[in-house]
Amino acid sequence: MESVTIVLVLLLAVVVSGAVSRMVPFAVPAPLVQIALGAAIGLAGDWRVALDPELFFFLFLPPLLFLDGWRIPKDELFKDLPTVVELALGLVVITVLGMGLFIHWMIPAMPLAVAFALAAVVSPTDPIAVSAIAARVPIPKRMMHILEGESLLNDASGLVCLRFAIAAALTGTFSASSAALNFLWVAFGGLAIGVAVTMAVTWAKYRVSRRFGEEIGSQILVSLLIPFGSYLLAEHFHCSGILAAVAAGVTMSFAEISRQALPATRVRRNSVWDTIQFAANGIIFVLLGEQLPAILHGARETVALTGHQNVWWLALYVLAINVGLAALRFVWVWISLRLTLLRRGDARQSPEWRLVAAMSFAGVRGAITLAGVLTLPLLAANGTPFPARDLAIFLAAGVIVTSLVVASIGLPLLLRGLKMPADASVQAEEDAARVAAAEAAIREIERVQHDLAAGRNDADLYASAGARIMDLYRERIEARSQEGEAAEAARREDGIERELRLAGLKAERAAIFRSARERRIGSATSSKLVRELDLLEARYRS
């Protein structure tokens, strides 16, 4: 019962954090609120969460990375792929090497392999924390796509580097040649397993559903099991389970295009995954806060590992690591954007400093960093405590909190009025897709209408019903086929219609609730009608 109570308390803290972050009059990112609530729980409660590193890693990372890979916009990712790869791979390697050497130089008591491990866990960024920070100052879409792509890839690359660093710390040896070969096996093996598992599962699911029908609950459960299955299978073959989960998520989006699920399955599955993402990310930060009192309580023993007695040295180390990370990121972002301009032939143009600074401030550390540092082994290979583990956890936690605080102050100021480089509008693409879909719908309605009405005495009813539906599609085609001022006027009219429809739906829902309270309709009828209205409102608000 104690474990169940702990889980329920953590989930309650996540719920409360969302409410608190919306209540305060100034922008406070939800992760900071969750850390504060976790610290309050750690100080008030007489119990502690004993985190098993491997279990923590397995429970939280595969579903989060799978979902990131599944939902990231693929076209936007490929459009800025060179920039994303430069940030996600090049910057991670430079960060691991540069910050690893810097940390070992600054704290000689920390073994070099452990310093590299710490550098590896602070290299991945967290776009969810950035989104929470910039909730009241919208991030330009293209910038957010780059940050999402960077995070998706640098999560995997940083954690793979962490794996090698831990192996070196446990064995005391490191071979560059064997590490390179091992990296190829770990990386490509993990990617291949993730793709294979997703393709096999979706194919089997499609065949079964096509022949015997589809059950929504089982379809959702299958999607929840795919990241864990990919992770476990990859780890069984000594490949990267992290890359397998990422590859499974990316493959899922392509597999869904060819093997479609029922609309109800997609709607409910999205809701389930949204809840899992919210809960998992929140619990990670609450756990960080819950661990902080114990970490701070042992600060005097931790600082003794560095050869000092004053605990303020730990704050100085955290600040130095944050400054080093920010400087490396600023320089690398400038180089990456400069290379992007050169590839486009704009040799004379330099990246705008506000854009470079905003991208640098957006390098917030979050859930992946915490999950990674908590996976450091408790014991070394000889059974002795893992060297400098508490110190590494303290410094990683300090980096997370400091980066969140700094970004929550600086990022909104830099984002205000920031313009990204010009990008082609997606409105024309969306309009063309809607027109093509409407034309296909008209053709199919005509065909089905004729088939249903053939040989019937009431064929005029089918013709009338089909005409009403097709008129709606023809209106859509006409509105979306306009150009220039006519197109702008049509879009404004769509916006006005949307507001009026939402107002009407709100009035309908209020009337249904009033009828239910007055016992004029039953609960089953009211639930059915309200669900229909909710789906319509979700459509107009999307």
C-alpha positions as a printed NumPy array, in Angstrom:
array([[  0.   ,   0.   ,   0.   ],
       [  2.875,   2.386,   0.653],
       [  4.012,   2.161,  -2.992],
       [  0.474,   2.825,  -4.193],
       [  0.202,   5.803,  -1.855],
       [  3.462,   7.233,  -3.156],
       [  2.306,   6.935,  -6.766],
       [ -1.016,   8.607,  -5.962],
       [  0.729,  11.453,  -4.115],
       [  3.075,  12.004,  -7.072],
       [  0.163,  12.092,  -9.51 ],
       [ -1.712,  14.519,  -7.267],
       [  1.354,  16.771,  -7.213],
       [  1.423,  16.742, -11.036],
       [ -2.254,  17.77 , -11.154],
       [ -1.754,  20.542,  -8.608],
       [  1.325,  21.832, -10.453],
       [ -0.697,  22.399, -13.607],
       [ -3.274,  24.428, -11.701],
       [ -0.667,  26.452,  -9.794],
       [  1.32 ,  27.335, -12.934],
       [ -1.872,  28.753, -14.48 ],
       [ -2.954,  30.626, -11.353],
       [  0.157,  32.718, -10.78 ],
       [  0.059,  36.138, -12.501],
       [  3.49 ,  35.723, -14.083],
       [  4.866,  32.999, -16.342],
       [  6.236,  30.117, -14.28 ],
       [  7.084,  26.912, -16.149],
       [  5.245,  23.869, -14.844],
       [  8.507,  21.906, -14.311],
       [  9.677,  24.462, -11.721],
       [  6.352,  24.2  ,  -9.891],
       [  6.596,  20.407,  -9.981],
       [ 10.13 ,  20.495,  -8.56 ],
       [  8.956,  22.811,  -5.756],
       [  6.001,  20.551,  -4.923],
       [  8.265,  17.523,  -4.954],
       [ 10.64 ,  19.253,  -2.548],
       [  7.704,  20.065,  -0.267],
       [  6.665,  16.407,  -0.339],
       [ 10.222,  15.34 ,   0.455],
       [ 10.401,  17.707,   3.412],
       [  6.919,  16.986,   4.77 ],
       [  6.732,  13.221,   4.312],
       [  8.478,  10.604,   6.391],
       [  9.086,   8.361,   3.393],
       [ 11.513,   8.476,   0.507],
       [ 11.23 ,   7.156,  -3.027],
       [ 14.019,   4.634,  -3.552],
       [ 14.692,   4.865,  -7.291],
       [ 15.96 ,   1.773,  -9.072],
       [ 17.981,   3.286, -11.97 ],
       [ 17.184,   0.576, -14.517],
       [ 13.489,   0.479, -13.623],
       [ 13.263,   4.275, -13.707],
       [ 14.926,   4.331, -17.129],
       [ 12.642,   1.606, -18.482],
       [  9.363,   3.03 , -17.204],
       [  9.774,   6.637, -18.319],
       [ 12.088,   6.985, -21.309],
       [ 10.725,   4.522, -23.933],
       [  7.158,   5.911, -23.99 ],
       [  8.294,   9.551, -23.93 ],
       [ 10.824,   9.129, -26.733],
       [  8.416,   6.963, -28.728],
       [  5.769,   9.674, -28.53 ],
       [  8.256,  12.381, -29.525],
       [  9.245,  10.366, -32.589],
       [  5.612,   9.643, -33.435],
       [  4.338,  13.219, -33.24 ],
       [  7.231,  15.283, -34.539],
       [  6.341,  16.879, -37.922],
       [  8.381,  14.844, -40.389],
       [  8.358,  17.288, -43.326],
       [  9.498,  20.185, -41.142],
       [ 12.175,  17.942, -39.625],
       [ 13.544,  16.975, -43.035],
       [ 13.39 ,  20.578, -44.226],
       [ 15.862,  21.702, -41.548],
       [ 17.57 ,  18.314, -41.189],
       [ 21.158,  19.628, -41.646],
       [ 20.651,  22.177, -38.852],
       [ 18.975,  19.582, -36.638],
       [ 21.777,  17.05 , -37.161],
       [ 24.444,  19.675, -36.496],
       [ 22.772,  20.541, -33.193],
       [ 21.721,  17.046, -32.172],
       [ 24.875,  15.126, -33.03 ],
       [ 27.697,  17.609, -33.472],
       [ 26.795,  19.682, -30.422],
       [ 26.305,  16.581, -28.28 ],
       [ 29.75 ,  15.208, -29.183],
       [ 31.395,  18.59 , -28.56 ],
       [ 29.497,  18.951, -25.274],
       [ 30.443,  15.492, -24.035],
       [ 34.116,  15.939, -24.892],
       [ 34.483,  19.617, -23.974],
       [ 32.366,  19.662, -20.835],
       [ 33.683,  16.266, -19.724],
       [ 37.257,  17.529, -19.786],
       [ 36.197,  20.836, -18.217],
       [ 34.327,  19.128, -15.353],
       [ 37.246,  16.778, -14.676],
       [ 39.655,  19.738, -14.705],
       [ 37.385,  21.715, -12.384],
       [ 36.7  ,  18.76 , -10.055],
       [ 39.746,  16.457, -10.139],
       [ 38.116,  14.174,  -7.552],
       [ 35.535,  13.168, -10.161],
       [ 36.976,  10.416, -12.404],
       [ 37.214,  11.333, -16.082],
       [ 34.741,   8.628, -17.128],
       [ 32.176,   9.901, -14.598],
       [ 32.784,  13.467, -15.808],
       [ 32.041,  12.309, -19.365],
       [ 28.904,  10.561, -18.072],
       [ 27.748,  13.783, -16.404],
       [ 28.481,  15.742, -19.579],
       [ 26.483,  13.18 , -21.566],
       [ 23.376,  13.512, -19.39 ],
       [ 23.407,  17.327, -19.475],
       [ 23.791,  17.418, -23.272],
       [ 20.142,  16.56 , -24.236],
       [ 17.603,  19.393, -24.278],
       [ 13.936,  19.274, -23.326],
       [ 11.421,  20.981, -25.689],
       [  8.537,  20.307, -23.282],
       [ 10.156,  22.516, -20.669],
       [ 10.754,  25.159, -23.361],
       [  7.09 ,  25.014, -24.399],
       [  6.028,  25.458, -20.775],
       [  8.321,  28.47 , -20.393],
       [  7.161,  30.123, -23.608],
       [  3.45 ,  29.35 , -23.103],
       [  2.627,  33.053, -22.857],
       [  5.12 ,  34.108, -25.554],
       [  4.562,  31.816, -28.572],
       [  7.667,  30.253, -30.069],
       [  7.953,  30.616, -33.863],
       [  6.816,  27.331, -35.378],
       [  9.974,  26.739, -37.362],
       [ 12.148,  27.329, -34.314],
       [ 10.02 ,  24.896, -32.296],
       [ 10.313,  22.257, -35.028],
       [ 14.109,  22.598, -34.957],
       [ 14.143,  22.321, -31.16 ],
       [ 11.87 ,  19.254, -31.276],
       [ 14.032,  17.566, -33.894],
       [ 17.189,  18.398, -31.973],
       [ 15.732,  17.044, -28.753],
       [ 14.526,  13.85 , -30.409],
       [ 17.982,  13.039, -31.788],
       [ 20.148,  14.402, -28.99 ],
       [ 18.187,  12.418, -26.411],
       [ 19.306,   9.272, -28.172],
       [ 22.875,  10.396, -28.929],
       [ 23.444,  11.766, -25.425],
       [ 22.149,   8.617, -23.758],
       [ 24.251,   6.398, -26.036],
       [ 27.311,   8.433, -24.982],
       [ 26.21 ,   7.965, -21.369],
       [ 26.153,   4.215, -21.906],
       [ 29.766,   4.201, -23.092],
       [ 30.878,   6.489, -20.265],
       [ 29.287,   4.239, -17.627],
       [ 30.91 ,   1.181, -19.189],
       [ 34.284,   2.931, -19.049],
       [ 33.72 ,   3.916, -15.405],
       [ 32.803,   0.342, -14.453],
       [ 35.621,  -1.389, -16.353],
       [ 38.275,   1.294, -16.091],
       [ 39.198,   0.862, -19.765],
       [ 38.175,   2.56 , -23.003],
       [ 39.105,   1.717, -26.583],
       [ 38.211,   4.22 , -29.289],
       [ 38.201,   1.624, -32.081],
       [ 36.046,  -0.885, -30.203],
       [ 33.799,   1.934, -29.032],
       [ 33.308,   3.068, -32.641],
       [ 32.385,  -0.433, -33.791],
       [ 30.184,  -0.922, -30.775],
       [ 28.504,   2.406, -31.479],
       [ 27.64 ,   1.307, -35.018],
       [ 26.109,  -1.921, -33.709],
       [ 24.304,  -0.166, -30.876],
       [ 22.958,   2.632, -33.091],
       [ 22.022,   0.843, -36.304],
       [ 20.888,  -2.271, -34.464],
       [ 18.59 ,  -0.219, -32.254],
       [ 17.182,   1.7  , -35.221],
       [ 16.582,  -1.5  , -37.206],
       [ 14.87 ,  -3.246, -34.295],
       [ 12.609,  -0.264, -33.637],
       [ 11.542,  -0.122, -37.284],
       [ 11.073,  -3.89 , -37.534],
       [  9.019,  -4.209, -34.356],
       [  6.679,  -1.374, -35.328],
       [  6.199,  -2.616, -38.888],
       [  5.558,  -6.18 , -37.725],
       [  3.106,  -5.162, -35.004],
       [  1.166,  -2.722, -37.182],
       [  0.984,  -5.259, -40.023],
       [ -0.296,  -7.993, -37.706],
       [ -2.743,  -5.565, -36.099],
       [ -4.013,  -4.503, -39.518],
       [ -4.52 ,  -8.078, -40.714],
       [ -6.379,  -9.102, -37.575],
       [ -8.545,  -5.975, -37.542],
       [ -9.38 ,  -6.304, -41.227],
       [-10.558,  -9.881, -40.836],
       [-12.123,  -9.934, -37.38 ],
       [-12.881,  -6.281, -36.637],
       [-11.165,  -3.703, -34.475],
       [-11.436,  -3.342, -30.715],
       [-10.517,   0.162, -29.612],
       [ -9.137,  -0.792, -26.197],
       [ -6.794,  -3.441, -27.564],
       [ -5.564,  -1.088, -30.31 ],
       [ -4.638,   1.533, -27.738],
       [ -2.945,  -1.068, -25.558],
       [ -0.878,  -2.289, -28.517],
       [  0.385,   1.256, -29.138],
       [  1.404,   1.46 , -25.467],
       [  3.309,  -1.823, -25.648],
       [  5.293,  -1.072, -28.834],
       [  7.91 ,   1.247, -27.208],
       [  8.511,  -1.161, -24.325],
       [  8.736,  -4.159, -26.673],
       [ 11.179,  -2.334, -28.955],
       [ 13.279,  -1.254, -25.989],
       [ 13.443,  -4.714, -24.401],
       [ 14.227,  -6.5  , -27.682],
       [ 16.989,  -4.03 , -28.523],
       [ 18.529,  -4.326, -25.062],
       [ 18.361,  -8.125, -25.353],
       [ 20.624,  -7.925, -28.409],
       [ 22.859,  -5.331, -26.676],
       [ 21.659,  -2.527, -28.941],
       [ 20.299,   0.879, -27.961],
       [ 16.804,   0.573, -26.555],
       [ 16.556,   4.365, -26.651],
       [ 17.172,   4.521, -30.394],
       [ 14.796,   1.593, -30.856],
       [ 12.029,   3.538, -29.077],
       [ 12.72 ,   6.648, -31.173],
       [ 12.778,   4.648, -34.418],
       [  9.563,   2.878, -33.412],
       [  7.838,   6.225, -32.899],
       [  9.01 ,   7.652, -36.223],
       [  7.991,   4.448, -38.023],
       [  4.587,   4.509, -36.317],
       [  3.643,   7.751, -38.055],
       [  4.465,   6.287, -41.484],
       [  2.81 ,   2.942, -40.73 ],
       [ -0.394,   4.702, -39.677],
       [ -0.697,   6.325, -43.11 ],
       [ -0.936,   3.001, -44.926],
       [ -2.692,   0.966, -42.216],
       [ -5.404,   3.23 , -40.896],
       [ -7.166,   2.747, -37.583],
       [-10.77 ,   3.606, -36.852],
       [-11.448,   7.32 , -36.194],
       [-12.654,   6.532, -32.659],
       [ -9.413,   4.638, -32.02 ],
       [ -7.281,   7.592, -33.098],
       [ -9.259,  10.079, -30.997],
       [ -9.168,   7.991, -27.819],
       [ -5.571,   6.91 , -28.371],
       [ -4.437,  10.523, -28.648],
       [ -6.178,  11.309, -25.367],
       [ -4.505,   8.355, -23.641],
       [ -1.065,   9.326, -24.915],
       [ -1.563,  12.981, -23.955],
       [ -2.352,  11.858, -20.416],
       [  0.67 ,   9.557, -20.278],
       [  2.979,  12.291, -21.548],
       [  1.635,  14.819, -19.032],
       [  1.846,  12.381, -16.125],
       [  5.265,  10.907, -16.974],
       [  6.985,  14.259, -17.52 ],
       [  5.374,  15.677, -14.409],
       [  6.299,  12.724, -12.21 ],
       [  9.926,  12.966, -13.322],
       [ 10.18 ,  16.577, -12.151],
       [  8.24 ,  15.881,  -8.944],
       [ 10.664,  13.036,  -8.233],
       [ 13.567,  15.406,  -8.802],
       [ 12.102,  17.773,  -6.212],
       [ 11.42 ,  14.905,  -3.83 ],
       [ 15.051,  13.819,  -4.077],
       [ 16.442,  17.342,  -3.599],
       [ 16.137,  17.52 ,   0.223],
       [ 18.135,  14.308,   0.602],
       [ 20.662,  15.513,  -1.979],
       [ 21.031,  18.869,  -0.21 ],
       [ 21.174,  17.163,   3.172],
       [ 24.192,  15.232,   1.964],
       [ 25.752,  18.315,   0.389],
       [ 28.424,  18.552,   3.096],
       [ 29.528,  14.979,   2.442],
       [ 29.241,  15.572,  -1.314],
       [ 31.387,  18.702,  -1.301],
       [ 34.016,  16.81 ,   0.705],
       [ 34.507,  14.651,  -2.393],
       [ 35.786,  17.75 ,  -4.196],
       [ 38.36 ,  18.539,  -1.524],
       [ 36.457,  21.554,  -0.159],
       [ 34.437,  22.117,   3.013],
       [ 32.14 ,  25.016,   2.043],
       [ 28.929,  23.817,   0.367],
       [ 28.827,  26.988,  -1.752],
       [ 31.478,  25.387,  -3.926],
       [ 28.715,  23.135,  -5.255],
       [ 26.688,  26.181,  -6.34 ],
       [ 29.809,  27.549,  -8.014],
       [ 30.287,  24.268,  -9.89 ],
       [ 26.655,  24.293, -11.063],
       [ 27.017,  27.877, -12.267],
       [ 30.268,  27.093, -14.063],
       [ 28.742,  24.088, -15.83 ],
       [ 25.733,  26.164, -16.936],
       [ 27.981,  28.925, -18.254],
       [ 30.093,  26.382, -20.122],
       [ 27.021,  24.728, -21.661],
       [ 25.568,  28.095, -22.682],
       [ 28.832,  29.258, -24.245],
       [ 29.282,  26.035, -26.205],
       [ 25.684,  26.146, -27.402],
       [ 25.857,  29.804, -28.412],
       [ 28.985,  29.28 , -30.496],
       [ 27.695,  26.075, -32.072],
       [ 24.277,  27.577, -32.902],
       [ 25.97 ,  30.548, -34.555],
       [ 28.187,  28.234, -36.614],
       [ 25.21 ,  26.044, -37.557],
       [ 23.064,  28.982, -38.672],
       [ 26.016,  30.472, -40.528],
       [ 26.482,  27.2  , -42.416],
       [ 22.761,  27.204, -43.227],
       [ 23.082,  30.685, -44.754],
       [ 26.141,  29.607, -46.742],
       [ 24.289,  26.591, -48.12 ],
       [ 21.57 ,  28.98 , -49.337],
       [ 24.067,  31.309, -50.966],
       [ 23.729,  34.137, -48.416],
       [ 27.456,  34.445, -47.722],
       [ 27.242,  38.108, -46.728],
       [ 24.471,  37.656, -44.184],
       [ 25.193,  36.801, -40.551],
       [ 22.781,  35.151, -38.106],
       [ 20.762,  37.606, -36.014],
       [ 22.136,  37.662, -32.498],
       [ 18.641,  37.5  , -30.923],
       [ 17.881,  34.341, -32.869],
       [ 21.177,  32.771, -31.788],
       [ 20.589,  33.844, -28.187],
       [ 17.008,  32.515, -28.205],
       [ 18.142,  29.156, -29.56 ],
       [ 20.844,  29.098, -26.887],
       [ 18.45 ,  29.945, -24.05 ],
       [ 16.085,  27.278, -25.38 ],
       [ 18.657,  24.603, -24.542],
       [ 16.84 ,  23.802, -21.306],
       [ 17.652,  20.556, -19.549],
       [ 14.786,  18.522, -18.203],
       [ 13.286,  15.069, -17.926],
       [ 15.854,  13.188, -20.025],
       [ 18.761,  14.674, -18.08 ],
       [ 17.216,  13.675, -14.773],
       [ 16.282,  10.207, -16.   ],
       [ 19.771,   9.703, -17.38 ],
       [ 21.686,  10.767, -14.265],
       [ 19.496,   8.615, -12.034],
       [ 20.529,   5.569, -14.073],
       [ 24.109,   5.83 , -12.852],
       [ 24.835,   2.512, -11.109],
       [ 24.732,   2.38 ,  -7.343],
       [ 27.768,   0.071,  -7.198],
       [ 30.927,  -0.295,  -9.239],
       [ 32.047,  -3.623, -10.697],
       [ 33.989,  -4.511,  -7.528],
       [ 30.989,  -3.874,  -5.267],
       [ 32.157,  -0.488,  -3.962],
       [ 29.932,   2.586,  -4.28 ],
       [ 29.941,   4.113,  -7.778],
       [ 32.469,   6.99 ,  -7.693],
       [ 31.026,  10.495,  -7.299],
       [ 27.449,   9.353,  -8.025],
       [ 25.855,  11.712,  -5.479],
       [ 27.986,  14.581,  -6.752],
       [ 26.935,  13.904, -10.367],
       [ 23.253,  13.779,  -9.383],
       [ 23.559,  17.028,  -7.418],
       [ 25.271,  18.828, -10.306],
       [ 22.781,  17.501, -12.889],
       [ 19.845,  18.57 , -10.703],
       [ 21.43 ,  21.974, -10.266],
       [ 21.882,  22.33 , -14.035],
       [ 18.206,  21.463, -14.626],
       [ 16.891,  23.963, -12.075],
       [ 19.279,  26.736, -13.117],
       [ 18.578,  26.33 , -16.838],
       [ 14.825,  26.407, -16.171],
       [ 15.054,  29.568, -14.069],
       [ 17.363,  31.389, -16.496],
       [ 15.306,  30.41 , -19.539],
       [ 12.   ,  31.342, -17.878],
       [ 13.369,  34.877, -17.41 ],
       [ 15.396,  35.378, -20.595],
       [ 13.545,  33.378, -23.238],
       [ 10.254,  35.348, -23.208],
       [ 12.225,  38.594, -23.555],
       [ 14.187,  37.275, -26.536],
       [ 11.158,  35.685, -28.222],
       [  9.037,  38.828, -28.116],
       [  8.867,  40.05 , -31.705],
       [ 11.475,  37.576, -32.935],
       [ 11.163,  36.703, -36.633],
       [ 12.505,  33.463, -38.04 ],
       [ 13.979,  33.326, -41.569],
       [ 11.312,  33.416, -44.247],
       [  9.541,  30.137, -44.841],
       [  6.98 ,  29.101, -47.383],
       [  3.415,  29.279, -46.116],
       [  1.647,  25.992, -45.527],
       [ -1.761,  27.584, -46.133],
       [ -1.672,  26.844, -49.877],
       [ -0.715,  23.245, -49.149],
       [ -3.564,  22.895, -46.656],
       [ -6.088,  24.489, -49.038],
       [ -5.06 ,  22.189, -51.889],
       [ -5.368,  19.126, -49.64 ],
       [ -8.825,  20.18 , -48.467],
       [ -9.988,  20.758, -52.058],
       [ -8.671,  17.374, -53.19 ],
       [-10.337,  15.652, -50.228],
       [-13.642,  17.413, -50.914],
       [-13.549,  16.419, -54.589],
       [-12.891,  12.804, -53.62 ],
       [-15.791,  12.965, -51.15 ],
       [-18.183,  14.267, -53.827],
       [-17.226,  11.48 , -56.221],
       [-17.699,   8.824, -53.551],
       [-21.043,  10.262, -52.375],
       [-22.338,  10.264, -55.947],
       [-21.303,   6.637, -56.407],
       [-22.776,   5.426, -53.11 ],
       [-25.947,   7.457, -53.664],
       [-26.573,   5.8  , -57.045],
       [-25.839,   2.326, -55.643],
       [-28.216,   2.768, -52.706],
       [-31.004,   4.334, -54.765],
       [-30.919,   1.809, -57.625],
       [-34.306,   0.085, -57.98 ],
       [-35.93 ,   1.879, -55.031],
       [-39.194,   3.81 , -55.084],
       [-37.806,   6.504, -52.762],
       [-34.718,   7.248, -54.879],
       [-35.513,  10.982, -54.695],
       [-34.772,  10.906, -50.945],
       [-31.275,   9.612, -51.628],
       [-30.779,  12.242, -54.311],
       [-31.943,  15.009, -51.954],
       [-29.736,  13.825, -49.086],
       [-26.715,  13.459, -51.378],
       [-27.259,  16.92 , -52.862],
       [-27.322,  18.556, -49.414],
       [-24.065,  16.882, -48.403],
       [-22.344,  17.61 , -51.713],
       [-23.363,  21.271, -51.515],
       [-21.368,  21.557, -48.278],
       [-18.298,  20.124, -50.002],
       [-18.771,  22.428, -53.018],
       [-18.865,  25.423, -50.672],
       [-15.577,  24.25 , -49.17 ],
       [-14.021,  23.866, -52.624],
       [-15.164,  27.335, -53.649],
       [-13.867,  28.938, -50.448],
       [-10.497,  27.178, -50.639],
       [ -9.97 ,  27.836, -54.357],
       [ -9.941,  31.627, -54.032],
       [ -6.782,  33.696, -54.419],
       [ -5.578,  37.049, -53.183],
       [ -8.099,  39.261, -51.402],
       [-10.933,  36.825, -52.104],
       [ -9.036,  34.069, -50.317],
       [ -8.336,  36.333, -47.349],
       [-12.016,  37.297, -47.153],
       [-13.017,  33.612, -47.31 ],
       [-10.662,  32.802, -44.436],
       [-12.056,  35.665, -42.363],
       [-15.555,  34.377, -43.048],
       [-14.444,  30.905, -41.939],
       [-13.156,  32.403, -38.712],
       [-16.445,  34.211, -38.073],
       [-18.402,  31.035, -38.823],
       [-16.158,  29.109, -36.427],
       [-16.83 ,  31.554, -33.585],
       [-20.577,  31.439, -34.227],
       [-20.589,  27.638, -34.33 ],
       [-18.669,  27.475, -31.043],
       [-21.163,  29.86 , -29.452],
       [-24.038,  27.702, -30.704],
       [-22.421,  24.506, -29.418],
       [-21.912,  26.097, -26.017],
       [-25.594,  27.055, -25.877],
       [-26.646,  23.552, -26.98 ],
       [-24.526,  21.955, -24.268],
       [-25.933,  24.267, -21.594],
       [-29.48 ,  23.443, -22.68 ],
       [-28.795,  19.689, -22.558],
       [-27.251,  19.947, -19.076],
       [-30.237,  21.98 , -17.918],
       [-32.643,  19.362, -19.278],
       [-30.676,  16.613, -17.543],
       [-30.716,  18.471, -14.212],
       [-34.456,  18.969, -14.516],
       [-34.941,  15.233, -15.266],
       [-36.502,  15.901, -18.653],
       [-33.969,  13.598, -20.342],
       [-32.109,  10.578, -19.029],
       [-28.399,  10.404, -18.249],
       [-27.692,   8.1  , -21.205],
       [-29.329,  10.507, -23.636],
       [-27.542,  13.524, -22.188],
       [-24.171,  11.726, -22.297],
       [-24.678,  10.795, -25.947],
       [-25.681,  14.324, -26.981],
       [-22.89 ,  15.997, -25.006],
       [-20.307,  13.647, -26.523],
       [-21.47 ,  14.595, -30.019],
       [-21.165,  18.287, -29.147],
       [-17.726,  17.745, -27.597],
       [-16.439,  16.086, -30.773],
       [-17.799,  18.936, -32.894],
       [-16.205,  21.534, -30.625],
       [-12.872,  19.681, -30.712],
       [-13.046,  19.846, -34.504],
       [-13.603,  23.603, -34.565],
       [-10.944,  24.279, -31.945],
       [ -8.246,  22.182, -33.627]])
